[in-house]
Amino acid sequence: MKFPQAPLMTLMIPAAVLLGAPMAFAGWDEPNNAVLRECTVLASQFDQAQSEHKADKNYKDAVALSNEGKSLCSSSSMQSAGVAHLRSAMKLIGVKPTM
């Protein structure tokens, strides 16, 4: 049995529309985007504050929590846990998150 062949352009246009569809929603702020943004801001705040708190007794624990939080933030399903870890790390060294 021989199938009819569709011209290449008739296949490319729907494919381009389907592949381009996510770009149409790129500006839409999904909840995960907000959590990812919070991860980024908190990680940056911790990195800026950690050099001033190296003598703190909880410094090593805070760095470990921060590293774990950054790792969780890079996972698409564990970003909220990453935010919690980063907030805890900042609390251990006495820094109040601004977000």
LUMVEXZA-525507 format. One record per residue (C-alpha): residue number from 1; residue in one letter; x, y, z. Coordinates in nm, 4 decimals, always signed. Example, Ala and Ser with C-alpha at 12.3 -4.5 7.8 and 13.67 -1.06 7.14 Angstrom:
2
<node 1, A, <+1.2300, -0.4500, +0.7800>>
<node 2, S, <+1.3670, -0.1060, +0.7140>>
end
This chain:
99
<node 1, M, <+0.0000, +0.0000, +0.0000>>
<node 2, K, <+0.1368, +0.3356, -0.0973>>
<node 3, F, <+0.0621, +0.6450, +0.1110>>
<node 4, P, <+0.0151, +0.9802, -0.0564>>
<node 5, Q, <+0.3064, +1.2119, +0.0017>>
<node 6, A, <+0.2330, +1.5567, +0.1347>>
<node 7, P, <+0.4476, +1.8418, +0.0130>>
<node 8, L, <+0.7205, +1.9322, +0.2584>>
<node 9, M, <+0.5845, +2.2830, +0.3210>>
<node 10, T, <+0.2477, +2.1497, +0.4367>>
<node 11, L, <+0.4281, +1.9544, +0.7075>>
<node 12, M, <+0.6697, +2.2299, +0.8048>>
<node 13, I, <+0.4122, +2.5015, +0.8688>>
<node 14, P, <+0.2096, +2.3088, +1.1321>>
<node 15, A, <+0.5339, +2.1909, +1.2921>>
<node 16, A, <+0.6613, +2.5483, +1.3124>>
<node 17, V, <+0.3352, +2.6622, +1.4648>>
<node 18, L, <+0.3504, +2.3860, +1.7257>>
<node 19, L, <+0.7146, +2.4475, +1.8062>>
<node 20, G, <+0.6651, +2.8222, +1.8212>>
<node 21, A, <+0.3609, +2.8000, +2.0473>>
<node 22, P, <+0.5631, +2.7924, +2.3710>>
<node 23, M, <+0.7315, +3.1140, +2.2638>>
<node 24, A, <+0.3934, +3.2852, +2.2540>>
<node 25, F, <+0.3550, +3.2181, +2.6256>>
<node 26, A, <+0.7143, +3.3056, +2.7201>>
<node 27, G, <+0.6100, +3.6297, +2.8868>>
<node 28, W, <+0.3433, +3.4625, +3.0968>>
<node 29, D, <+0.4649, +3.4326, +3.4547>>
<node 30, E, <+0.3922, +3.0808, +3.5691>>
<node 31, P, <+0.4163, +2.9960, +3.9389>>
<node 32, N, <+0.7384, +2.8039, +3.8725>>
<node 33, N, <+0.8925, +3.1150, +3.7190>>
<node 34, A, <+0.8239, +3.3073, +4.0399>>
<node 35, V, <+0.9808, +3.0312, +4.2500>>
<node 36, L, <+1.2811, +3.0136, +4.0184>>
<node 37, R, <+1.3227, +3.3904, +4.0439>>
<node 38, E, <+1.3083, +3.3634, +4.4235>>
<node 39, C, <+1.5732, +3.0899, +4.4127>>
<node 40, T, <+1.8000, +3.3123, +4.2070>>
<node 41, V, <+1.7551, +3.6169, +4.4291>>
<node 42, L, <+1.8040, +3.4254, +4.7544>>
<node 43, A, <+2.1121, +3.2450, +4.6239>>
<node 44, S, <+2.2626, +3.5769, +4.5201>>
<node 45, Q, <+2.1821, +3.7339, +4.8574>>
<node 46, F, <+2.3430, +3.4441, +5.0409>>
<node 47, D, <+2.6533, +3.4590, +4.8229>>
<node 48, Q, <+2.6910, +3.8307, +4.8936>>
<node 49, A, <+2.6407, +3.7913, +5.2685>>
<node 50, Q, <+2.8455, +3.4796, +5.3343>>
<node 51, S, <+3.1864, +3.6471, +5.3195>>
<node 52, E, <+3.0905, +3.8721, +5.6122>>
<node 53, H, <+2.9823, +3.5769, +5.8270>>
<node 54, K, <+3.2717, +3.3307, +5.7930>>
<node 55, A, <+3.3442, +3.3548, +6.1646>>
<node 56, D, <+2.9877, +3.2641, +6.2655>>
<node 57, K, <+2.9498, +2.9348, +6.4500>>
<node 58, N, <+2.6800, +2.8162, +6.2047>>
<node 59, Y, <+2.8685, +2.9212, +5.8928>>
<node 60, K, <+2.9549, +2.5695, +5.7694>>
<node 61, D, <+2.5983, +2.4475, +5.8228>>
<node 62, A, <+2.4650, +2.7537, +5.6406>>
<node 63, V, <+2.6946, +2.6950, +5.3433>>
<node 64, A, <+2.5895, +2.3294, +5.3295>>
<node 65, L, <+2.2213, +2.4298, +5.3377>>
<node 66, S, <+2.2816, +2.6925, +5.0721>>
<node 67, N, <+2.4555, +2.4451, +4.8423>>
<node 68, E, <+2.1719, +2.1969, +4.8877>>
<node 69, G, <+1.9196, +2.4727, +4.8218>>
<node 70, K, <+2.0961, +2.5783, +4.5028>>
<node 71, S, <+2.1012, +2.2172, +4.3903>>
<node 72, L, <+1.7284, +2.1789, +4.4591>>
<node 73, C, <+1.6572, +2.5058, +4.2794>>
<node 74, S, <+1.8109, +2.3646, +3.9633>>
<node 75, S, <+1.5629, +2.0758, +3.9763>>
<node 76, S, <+1.2319, +2.1570, +3.8105>>
<node 77, S, <+1.0247, +1.9753, +4.0724>>
<node 78, M, <+1.2077, +2.0735, +4.3924>>
<node 79, Q, <+1.2448, +2.4505, +4.3604>>
<node 80, S, <+1.0194, +2.5261, +4.6586>>
<node 81, A, <+1.2364, +2.3055, +4.8771>>
<node 82, G, <+1.5396, +2.4928, +4.7438>>
<node 83, V, <+1.3848, +2.8235, +4.8510>>
<node 84, A, <+1.3220, +2.6815, +5.1992>>
<node 85, H, <+1.6844, +2.5638, +5.2262>>
<node 86, L, <+1.8195, +2.8997, +5.1124>>
<node 87, R, <+1.5995, +3.0854, +5.3615>>
<node 88, S, <+1.7177, +2.8532, +5.6399>>
<node 89, A, <+2.0800, +2.9061, +5.5421>>
<node 90, M, <+2.0379, +3.2810, +5.5596>>
<node 91, K, <+1.8667, +3.2546, +5.8970>>
<node 92, L, <+2.1585, +3.0497, +6.0342>>
<node 93, I, <+2.4016, +3.3340, +5.9653>>
<node 94, G, <+2.1592, +3.6002, +6.0805>>
<node 95, V, <+2.0717, +3.7524, +5.7428>>
<node 96, K, <+1.7140, +3.8496, +5.6678>>
<node 97, P, <+1.6135, +3.7746, +5.3067>>
<node 98, T, <+1.4798, +4.0790, +5.1229>>
<node 99, M, <+1.2412, +3.8765, +4.9096>>
end
